[in-house]
């Protein structure tokens, strides 16, 4: 392939006028790059093979356009998929590896914002903030009902983490000054690492049955889909609360509604749903005890900036022939096809920018 390097952006990432959907996502460094062209890629349920046929690097938003084996059928130049956010359950990683396509997830950018989002939901549930906000708006007579809305202290309470990677470990650190005990289930978490974080390793059963608050921080996989369901949710500690800032499909929403309606659970804080967005009239929208956020509680100006910085750095690494950080399908790095694509991309970029032979 000859000509400028082609950087594709899925159209869900762009507004109708061509402006970026994320206002703080600064990709001016790419716009100024004379050797790179930015191309709009049609989104939808799955990206088409034709859309990716001449793209060198794809920038895409999780859950806004799946990359399947068929999507990669003509992706002879596609070297990497750069995600704007975490999660790649809509990307066929095995197919990407076979096609020599690296998948880059900027996990560090979302680490603290998502931990803060989970903490925000937990604090709001503990203090019954939303209920008291609604009560206040009803006027002076409603204030007499304040006695019915006692919150509870977090000191001495147990926070159970399902998944303890970057986000879970950050949340554990954030709640330590509150005097909470933190337990975590994560098969990848060693006892030594847990101790260094002040976290007690636990089985999934222990997290479910012993926690006052459970916060979910694992990926959505076939094994974790409806991990919290009609069997596991009723086994949660009476009066416990469930927080999900990971993926909606990890929680069986009907089972959650049943446990809230019965009073078994005291509340839930959800930033993610299945499906997204929730349709009008969905039972979650009118259920008591639930705090909802439109998969956006961790969206901050700083998050946009950090995502852009990490994404642009990854693309510039690729154009220079370097392997970017945070490649989730690490096996691809040793494949001849990825090496071929990376070297070809770097040679073409150098030929345009430095006059080197292509």
Buried (B, 14 or more C-beta within 10 A) or exposed (E): EEEBBBBBBBBBBBEEEEEBBBEBBBBEBBEEBEBBBBBEBEBBEBBBBEBBBBBBBBBBBBBBBBBBBBBBBBBBBBBBBBBBBBBBBBBBBEBBBBBBBBBBBBBBBBBBBBBBBBBBBBBBBBBBBBBBEEBEEEEEEEEEEEEEEEBEEBEEBBBBBBBBBBBBBBBBBBBBEBEBBBBBBBEEBEEEBBEEBEBBBBEBEBBBBBBBBBBBBBBBEEEBBBBBBEEBBBEBBEEBBBBBBBBBBBBBBEBBBBBBEEEBBBBBBBBBBBEEEBEEEBEBEEBEBBBBBEBEBBBBEEBBBBBBBBBBBBBBBBBEBEBBBBBBBEEBBEBEBBBEBBEBBBBBBBBBBEEEEE
